[in-house]
Amino acid sequence: MSEPPIALEGEARRFWDRHVDRLETEGILTPKDLDAFAVCALTWQRICELRSFEAGANNYREMIQLTNLMKQFAAFAKQFGLLPRERRMAKMDGGGEAKKDEFGL
């Protein structure tokens, strides 16, 4: 397991530890990608912090920030195959190729 290029704590570190082995094994996370994945982990941590705020006039800045972070996280998650649809499209779910008949069908 690779160590993050920056110190990660709390939710960011748990996120890193939860995903790094699988992503390295699948060849998605390489040494060149560690910085971007660390930013993904930090984004997740901030989302976790902001989700405790209730939507309302008193917390509008937090809600705007949460919305923007969710968009950023979705972009990171897509790049690293963290979303089910993206894994299926990239054939990363480990199901392997279906057997084909003699005609390649």
Long-range contacts (C-beta under 8 A, 24 or more apart in sequence): 2-29, 2-31, 2-34, 4-34, 4-37, 4-38, 4-41, 5-34, 5-35, 5-38, 6-38, 8-38, 8-41, 8-42, 8-45, 10-45, 11-44, 11-45, 11-48, 11-49, 12-38, 12-41, 12-42, 12-44, 12-45, 13-41, 15-40, 15-41, 15-44, 15-45, 16-41, 19-80, 19-82, 23-80, 23-81, 26-81, 26-92, 28-80, 28-81, 28-92, 29-80, 33-80, 36-76, 36-79, 37-76, 37-80, 39-76, 40-73, 40-76, 40-77, 40-80, 43-69, 43-72, 43-73, 43-76, 44-73, 47-73
